[in-house]
C-alpha cells in the first residue's frame, strides 16, 4: 500500500511540474505586453523598461520559470494588477465559494445518480430502465449556461425562491448561504447526472450477476440485505473513481455558473484574470486549480486502493 501511495505521489508531482511549465510558457508567448497593460499606452519607454525589469520580463524564460516556481513553493504568487491585492489572499477569499459549489453538486449528483442507477439496475431491460437512462442523458446534454439562465428567470425571478445574485457566507447566515448556493449546485450536478447514473447502473448490474448473489438467493438471504451488504459493496469501487474525477473536473469548471449567478469563486477569478490579462493572478489561479485537481485524483486513488483488496494487498494496480 505504501509503495502504491508513493508511486501515485510521484506521478502527481510530475503532473504539477509539467502543467505549470506549459502554463508558464503559454502565458509568456500570448499577445499583450504586461508593462503596457499596467502603465497604459501613454507610458514612456523608460518607465516601460523599468517595469519590465522589475517584473523580470527581460530575463530568459527558464530563469523566470524557476524563480516563479520557487516563489510558488513559498506561496508567494505576487500581487494582482487588477485587484491590487496578494494573489494568495484573493484565492483564499474565493475558495469557500467554489469548494461549497463542488461539494454540494457532487453530493446532489451522487444521491440522485445512485438512486436512479439502483432503480435502473433492478429493472434492467424494462420500460423504467429506458426512461431513466434517456431522461438523465437529456438533462445532462442541456447547455449549462442556458439551464442557468432559465433557472435564474424561473426560480429567482418569478418564484423568488433563491436570491438573484450574490453569495452569503455561512457564518453570516447559514440559511442565506444555502439559498445562495443551492440552485447553482443543482445546475452543476445535472451536468454530471448521465455519466454517474450510467456508472452506478452498470456496476450494480455486474454485481447482481455475480456468483455470490446466486449463492445468497440459494441460502434464502433477503434480497434487500444481499443488495446492501454484497452487491452495493462490490459495485462501489468504480463509482468512487468516477466521483473523484468528476469532483476534480467540477472544481475547475465552475466559470459559467459562477458568472451567471454572480458568485465570487475561483472560476470567476480565473475569468477576470484572462479578460484583464492579469499575469500574476492567472498563473496563481491556474496553479491552484491544478493542485486541487491533482489532490482530488490522488485522494481518489487512495480511496480506491482502500476499497479494492487487489490493490491494497499487492501494492500495485489491480489485475
C-alpha positions as CSV (number, residue, x, y, z in Angstrom):
1,X,0.0,0.0,0.0
2,X,2.9,2.4,0.8
3,X,4.6,1.6,-2.5
4,X,1.3,2.3,-4.3
5,X,0.9,5.6,-2.5
6,X,4.5,6.7,-3.3
7,X,4.0,5.9,-7.0
8,X,0.8,8.0,-7.1
9,X,2.5,10.8,-5.2
10,X,5.5,10.9,-7.6
11,X,3.2,10.9,-10.7
12,X,1.1,13.7,-9.1
13,X,4.3,15.8,-8.6
14,X,5.3,15.2,-12.3
15,X,1.8,16.3,-13.5
16,X,2.1,19.5,-11.4
17,X,5.5,20.3,-12.8
18,X,4.6,19.8,-16.5
19,X,1.3,21.7,-16.2
20,X,3.0,24.7,-14.6
21,X,5.8,24.6,-17.2
22,X,3.3,24.5,-20.1
23,X,1.1,27.2,-18.5
24,X,4.0,29.5,-17.8
25,X,5.2,29.1,-21.4
26,X,1.8,29.7,-22.9
27,X,1.3,32.8,-20.8
28,X,4.7,34.1,-21.8
29,X,4.0,33.9,-25.5
30,X,0.4,35.1,-25.7
31,X,0.0,38.6,-27.2
32,X,0.0,41.6,-24.9
33,X,2.7,43.4,-23.1
34,X,2.1,43.3,-19.3
35,X,4.0,46.6,-18.8
36,X,1.9,48.4,-21.4
37,X,-1.3,47.0,-19.8
38,X,-0.2,48.2,-16.4
39,X,1.1,51.7,-17.4
40,X,-1.1,52.4,-20.4
41,X,-0.3,53.4,-24.0
42,X,1.0,56.8,-23.0
43,X,3.8,55.5,-20.8
44,X,7.3,56.4,-21.7
45,X,9.8,53.8,-22.9
46,X,12.0,54.4,-19.9
47,X,9.1,53.6,-17.5
48,X,8.1,50.6,-19.5
49,X,11.7,49.2,-19.4
50,X,11.9,49.9,-15.7
51,X,8.6,47.9,-15.0
52,X,9.7,45.1,-17.3
53,X,13.0,44.8,-15.4
54,X,11.2,44.8,-12.0
55,X,8.8,42.1,-13.3
56,X,11.7,40.1,-14.7
57,X,10.3,40.2,-18.2
58,X,13.8,41.0,-19.6
59,X,15.3,37.7,-18.3
60,X,15.4,34.3,-20.1
61,X,12.3,32.1,-19.9
62,X,14.0,29.3,-17.9
63,X,15.3,31.7,-15.3
64,X,11.9,33.3,-14.9
65,X,10.1,30.0,-14.6
66,X,12.3,28.5,-11.9
67,X,12.2,31.8,-10.0
68,X,8.4,31.7,-10.2
69,X,8.3,28.1,-9.2
70,X,10.5,28.7,-6.1
71,X,8.2,31.6,-5.1
72,X,5.1,29.4,-5.7
73,X,6.5,26.8,-3.3
74,X,6.8,29.6,-0.7
75,X,3.2,30.5,-1.5
76,X,4.3,33.8,-3.0
77,X,2.4,34.4,-6.2
78,X,2.9,38.2,-6.3
79,X,0.1,40.8,-6.5
80,X,-2.8,41.1,-8.8
81,X,-2.6,44.1,-11.2
82,X,-6.4,44.3,-11.3
83,X,-7.3,44.0,-7.6
84,X,-4.0,45.3,-6.1
85,X,-4.0,42.5,-3.5
86,X,-2.0,39.4,-2.9
87,X,-2.9,36.6,-5.2
88,X,-2.8,34.1,-2.3
89,X,-5.3,36.2,-0.3
90,X,-7.6,36.6,-3.4
91,X,-7.6,32.8,-3.9
92,X,-8.2,32.1,-0.2
93,X,-11.1,34.5,-0.1
94,X,-12.7,32.9,-3.2
95,X,-12.0,29.3,-2.2
96,X,-15.0,28.7,0.1
97,X,-17.5,29.6,-2.7
98,X,-16.0,27.1,-5.3
99,X,-15.4,24.5,-2.6
100,X,-19.1,24.7,-1.5
101,X,-20.3,24.5,-5.1
102,X,-18.2,21.5,-5.8
103,X,-19.1,19.6,-2.6
104,X,-22.8,20.3,-2.9
105,X,-23.0,19.4,-6.6
106,X,-21.2,16.2,-6.1
107,X,-23.4,15.2,-3.1
108,X,-26.6,16.0,-5.1
109,X,-25.3,14.2,-8.2
110,X,-24.2,11.1,-6.1
111,X,-27.5,10.8,-4.3
112,X,-29.7,11.2,-7.4
113,X,-27.5,9.0,-9.7
114,X,-27.1,6.2,-7.1
115,X,-30.9,6.1,-6.6
116,X,-31.6,6.2,-10.3
117,X,-28.9,3.7,-11.1
118,X,-30.2,1.3,-8.5
119,X,-33.8,1.5,-9.9
120,X,-32.5,1.1,-13.4
121,X,-30.3,-1.9,-12.5
122,X,-33.1,-3.7,-10.7
123,X,-35.4,-3.1,-13.7
124,X,-32.8,-3.8,-16.4
125,X,-34.4,-4.0,-19.8
126,X,-37.7,-2.7,-18.7
127,X,-39.5,0.5,-19.5
128,X,-38.4,2.3,-16.3
129,X,-34.8,1.5,-17.1
130,X,-35.1,3.1,-20.6
131,X,-36.9,6.1,-19.2
132,X,-34.3,6.8,-16.6
133,X,-31.3,6.4,-19.0
134,X,-33.0,8.6,-21.6
135,X,-34.1,11.3,-19.1
136,X,-30.7,11.7,-17.4
137,X,-29.0,11.8,-20.8
138,X,-31.3,14.6,-22.0
139,X,-30.8,16.6,-18.7
140,X,-27.0,16.3,-18.9
141,X,-27.0,17.3,-22.6
142,X,-28.6,20.7,-21.9
143,X,-26.0,23.6,-22.1
144,X,-25.2,24.8,-18.5
145,X,-25.3,28.5,-19.4
146,X,-28.9,28.0,-20.9
147,X,-30.1,26.0,-17.9
148,X,-28.6,28.6,-15.6
149,X,-30.4,31.4,-17.3
150,X,-33.7,29.6,-17.3
151,X,-33.3,28.6,-13.7
152,X,-32.4,32.2,-12.8
153,X,-35.6,33.5,-14.5
154,X,-37.9,30.9,-13.1
155,X,-36.7,30.2,-9.6
156,X,-35.1,33.5,-8.8
157,X,-37.2,36.0,-10.8
158,X,-40.7,34.6,-10.9
159,X,-40.9,32.2,-7.9
160,X,-38.4,34.2,-5.7
161,X,-37.2,31.0,-4.1
162,X,-33.5,31.9,-4.4
163,X,-31.5,35.2,-4.5
164,X,-30.9,36.6,-8.0
165,X,-27.2,37.0,-7.4
166,X,-24.6,37.3,-4.7
167,X,-23.1,35.0,-2.1
168,X,-23.8,34.9,1.6
169,X,-21.1,33.3,3.9
170,X,-22.3,30.6,6.3
171,X,-21.0,32.5,9.3
172,X,-23.3,35.4,8.3
173,X,-26.5,33.4,7.7
174,X,-26.5,29.6,7.2
175,X,-30.0,29.7,5.6
176,X,-28.9,32.5,3.4
177,X,-25.8,30.5,2.5
178,X,-27.9,27.5,1.4
179,X,-30.2,29.7,-0.6
180,X,-27.3,31.4,-2.4
181,X,-25.5,28.1,-3.3
182,X,-28.3,25.5,-3.8
183,X,-29.6,26.4,-7.2
184,X,-26.1,26.8,-8.8
185,X,-25.1,23.4,-7.2
186,X,-28.1,21.7,-8.8
187,X,-27.2,23.1,-12.2
188,X,-23.7,21.7,-11.9
189,X,-25.0,18.4,-10.6
190,X,-27.3,17.9,-13.6
191,X,-24.4,18.1,-15.9
192,X,-22.8,15.0,-14.2
193,X,-26.1,13.0,-13.8
194,X,-26.0,10.9,-17.0
195,X,-22.4,9.7,-16.6
196,X,-22.7,8.9,-12.9
197,X,-26.1,7.2,-13.3
198,X,-24.8,5.0,-16.1
199,X,-21.7,4.1,-14.0
200,X,-23.8,3.2,-10.9
201,X,-26.2,1.2,-13.1
202,X,-23.5,-0.8,-14.9
203,X,-21.6,-1.5,-11.7
204,X,-24.8,-2.8,-10.0
205,X,-25.8,-4.9,-13.0
206,X,-22.4,-6.6,-12.9
207,X,-22.6,-7.2,-9.2
208,X,-26.1,-8.6,-9.3
209,X,-25.0,-11.1,-11.9
210,X,-22.0,-12.4,-9.9
211,X,-22.0,-15.9,-8.4
212,X,-22.2,-14.7,-4.8
213,X,-25.6,-13.1,-5.4
214,X,-26.9,-16.5,-6.7
215,X,-25.5,-18.1,-3.5
216,X,-27.4,-15.5,-1.5
217,X,-30.6,-16.5,-3.2
218,X,-29.9,-20.2,-2.7
219,X,-29.3,-19.6,1.0
220,X,-32.5,-17.7,1.3
221,X,-30.9,-14.4,2.3
222,X,-33.3,-11.4,1.9
223,X,-32.9,-9.6,-1.4
224,X,-32.5,-6.2,0.3
225,X,-29.8,-7.4,2.7
226,X,-27.9,-9.2,-0.1
227,X,-28.1,-6.0,-2.2
228,X,-26.8,-3.7,0.5
229,X,-24.2,-6.0,2.1
230,X,-22.8,-7.7,-1.0
231,X,-23.8,-6.1,-4.4
232,X,-23.5,-2.5,-3.3
233,X,-20.1,-3.0,-1.6
234,X,-18.8,-4.8,-4.7
235,X,-20.2,-2.2,-7.1
236,X,-18.9,0.9,-5.2
237,X,-15.2,0.8,-6.5
238,X,-15.9,2.1,-10.0
239,X,-18.3,4.9,-8.8
240,X,-15.7,6.1,-6.2
241,X,-13.2,6.7,-9.1
242,X,-15.8,8.5,-11.1
243,X,-17.0,10.7,-8.2
244,X,-13.4,11.7,-7.6
245,X,-12.7,12.5,-11.2
246,X,-16.0,14.5,-11.6
247,X,-15.2,16.5,-8.4
248,X,-11.8,17.4,-9.8
249,X,-13.4,18.4,-13.1
250,X,-16.1,20.5,-11.4
251,X,-13.6,22.4,-9.2
252,X,-12.0,23.8,-12.4
253,X,-15.2,24.1,-14.3
254,X,-17.5,26.5,-12.4
255,X,-16.8,29.6,-14.5
256,X,-20.1,29.7,-16.3
257,X,-22.3,29.0,-13.2
258,X,-20.4,31.4,-11.0
259,X,-20.6,34.1,-13.7
260,X,-24.4,33.7,-14.3
261,X,-25.2,33.6,-10.6
262,X,-22.6,36.3,-9.6
263,X,-20.8,34.0,-7.2
264,X,-17.3,35.2,-6.3
265,X,-15.5,31.9,-6.7
266,X,-12.3,30.7,-8.2
267,X,-13.9,30.2,-11.7
268,X,-14.9,33.9,-11.8
269,X,-11.5,34.9,-10.6
270,X,-10.0,32.9,-13.5
271,X,-12.3,34.6,-16.0
272,X,-11.3,38.1,-14.7
273,X,-7.6,37.3,-14.9
274,X,-7.9,36.2,-18.5
275,X,-10.1,39.2,-19.6
276,X,-7.8,41.7,-17.9
277,X,-4.5,39.9,-18.8
278,X,-3.5,39.8,-15.1
279,X,-0.5,37.5,-15.4
280,X,0.3,37.1,-11.7
281,X,-3.3,36.3,-10.9
282,X,-3.7,33.9,-13.9
283,X,-0.6,32.0,-13.0
284,X,-1.6,31.7,-9.4
285,X,-5.2,30.6,-10.2
286,X,-4.1,28.0,-12.8
287,X,-1.5,26.5,-10.4
288,X,-4.1,26.4,-7.6
289,X,-6.7,24.6,-9.7
290,X,-4.0,22.2,-10.9
291,X,-3.1,21.4,-7.3
292,X,-6.7,20.8,-6.3
293,X,-7.3,18.6,-9.3
294,X,-4.2,16.5,-8.6
295,X,-5.0,16.3,-4.9
296,X,-8.5,15.1,-5.6
297,X,-7.2,12.5,-8.1
298,X,-4.6,11.3,-5.5
299,X,-7.3,11.0,-2.8
300,X,-9.5,9.1,-5.2
301,X,-6.7,6.7,-6.0
302,X,-6.1,6.1,-2.3
303,X,-9.8,5.6,-1.6
304,X,-10.0,3.0,-4.4
305,X,-6.9,1.3,-3.1
306,X,-8.5,1.0,0.4
307,X,-11.7,-0.3,-1.1
308,X,-10.1,-2.8,-3.5
309,X,-8.2,-5.6,-1.8
310,X,-6.3,-6.5,-5.0
311,X,-4.6,-3.1,-4.9
312,X,-4.3,-3.0,-1.1
313,X,-2.6,-6.4,-0.8
314,X,-0.5,-6.3,-4.0
315,X,0.7,-2.7,-3.6
316,X,0.1,-2.0,-7.3
317,X,-2.6,-1.9,-9.9
318,X,-5.4,-4.4,-9.7
319,X,-5.1,-7.1,-12.3
